[in-house]
Amino acid sequence: MLRLILPLAYRVRRCAMALLRWRTRGVKLLVFDRDGRVLLARHRYGRSDLHMLPGGGIARAETPETAAARELREETGCIARGLRIVARYESRTEGRRDTVFLFTAQTDDTPVPDGRELAEAAFHPLGDLPATLSPATRRRIEEWNGARERSKDW
């Protein structure tokens, strides 16, 4: 039942946030395994056809660092090692103002999608990324590799 309700709730929430112009804060993570592969996820809601960096919202009174570690653990079961902030971005997509904190980390764990939010979570070689990579994820990886100048916008 939750799998049916989640996509609808996501759309309703997105519309409400745009109408009310809520300001949100979130985190995204560039997580690498021992082989230098990057962790990508596919959600069960929103653009479920796209591979993205794992992440999520920052709870009230939660630091971005704590949120990054929590989101990674909740969504994939992975524990972040060497968690550090890379950049802060602003986003105005979906009609709202959003601040996104990008972190990098390593993990020795095998990702297991939570089954609620994520449909898929797996490591991918940087030289062989899925064709279904989201544009924002592609930009962040290109910035990380030095193939693109870092932007202030998500």
Buried (B, 14 or more C-beta within 10 A) or exposed (E): EEEEEBBEEBEEEBEEBEEEEEEBBBBBBBBBBEEEBBBBBBBBBBEEEBBBBBBBEBEEEBEBBBBBBBBBBBBBBBBBEEBEEBBEBEBEEEEBBBBBBBBBBBBEBEBEBBEEBBBBBBBBEEEEBBEEBBEBBBBBBEBBEEEEEBEEEB
